Amino acid sequence: MKDGSVVIRGLRRWALSMAMISLLAVPSWAQVFNPATFELDNGLQIVVIENHRAPVVTHMIWYRAGAADEPAGKSGIAHYFEHLMFKGTKTRASGEFSEIVAGVGGRENAFTSQDYTGYFQTVAPQHLETMMELEADRMTGLVLTSDIIEPERKVILEERRSRTDNNPRALLSEQVSAATYLNHPYRLPIIGWAHEIESLSLADLEAFYTTWYAPNNAVLVVSGDVDPEDVFHLARKHYGPIAERDLPPRIRPSEPPQLAPREVVMRDARVEQPNWSRRYLAPSYTSGATEHAYALEVLSEIIGGGTTARIYRSIVVESALAASAGVWYSPGSLDLTTFGFWFSPRPGVALSVVEVAIDEQIAKLLGDGVTEDELERAKRRLIDSAIFSRDSVSGPARVFGASLASGQTVEDVEAWPKRIQAVTVGDINAAAKAVFNPNAATTGILLPTKKKNKS
């Protein structure tokens, strides 16, 4: 047992788990997902969310290792490794994993972010054990050779060409990220720079695998038509025998203060509709001035949460300056995140005109703040969306996996509605003034190539 003081919750036959797991209590005010949680002796954290609306289950394994955890000069390893995890192991042939999932009528996929890499399968409940067996096998049993990694390198480079190099917006996004983060690895693209992907060696990939792919660096989330007791038993059987590893700290260089506004302008012949965005470095749930995170989340709903929100209503509907407009804010990053505004102007409207309108909206926000009515409506929409997400099978698994892999706890996830509800007008106004500093903004502008004058 890792912690002799833990409280066992939600199990009828609790003795089943006592030898190898530590159960974590969920606070009495938890009302959204009501998960059952426990931890194996090897450090694997497990969350189970029951949902008996349909006979399906989603099985997800999340590793606390993403693009921001890559060694310097070796961008793209995390994503490269996501591809390689579908190759062979000591007991399974290359491609056999996917064939088995398809054979039982399931679906699968994987994804890489700056902070984590995740793998999931959605199957009928009777096939959950097979998914655990397969996933546990490739957690430490992957076999890599030059013959395996080289064809996949070509696949990844082609993916970069098709999704990034052939997409002006994606290319601009890379450049803006590089300007936004001067020192932090969030400045690097998740897929990696092409020249660094080309130079990654077998030894580089093996080192990343042995460093990060371990049970004590993973989170298992199972959501759907299951009994927590059965999940605990299966997890102990298949993941329990895997030994934990010594893990290095997740060292991320901190970002220095931004002292002057930055602007990136890109022209491309493929651009038909100009695009403008501006972002500010902002706190996340776990980094920076975290006391502002929940207020910023409510603020993003007030000014950018749909067609009735401030930005869309003023820029698109009332003034008819933009064809589309909005904001973004995602506080789930392990480190500093961004709060951003964007728009595409209507044909014939100059970017500068719309930019002035955005500036006026920001100035009005900073000067007048938000109203109690706006606050209450935004909080209600956010909390309602969280409650509705309970009906999804895979949705809760994604919420818990992303949160636990990015520095949050189960308690944080369950406390989200309570913390959103506690946000005040004063909190939002203080958060806006803390973040929307004109000297700390990075603007990205995408324009068509200038037409040459005919002689």
Buried (B, 14 or more C-beta within 10 A) or exposed (E): EEEEEBEBBBBEEBEBBEEBBBBBBBEEEBEBBEBBBBBBBBBBBBBBBBBEEEEBBBBBBBBBBBBBBBEEEBBBBBBBBBBBBBBBBEEBEBEBBBEBBEEEEBEBEBBBBBBBBBBBBBBBBEBBBBBBBBBBBBBBEBBBEEEBBEEBBEEBBEBBEEEBBEBBBBBBBBBBBBBBBEEBBBBBBBBBBBEBBEEBEEEBBBBBBEBBBBBBBBBBBBBBBBBBBBBBBBBBBBBBEBEBBEBEEBEBEEBEEBEEEBEBEBBBEEBEBBBBBBBBBBBBBBBBBEEBBBBBBBBBBBBBBEEEBBBBBBBBEEBEBBBBBBBBBBBBBBBBBBBBBBBBBBEEBEBEEBBEBBEEBBEEBEEEBBEEEBBEBBBEBBBEEBEEBBEBBBBBBBBBBBBBBBBBEBBBBBBBBBBBBEBEBEBBBBBBEBBBEEEBBBBBBBBBEEEEEEE
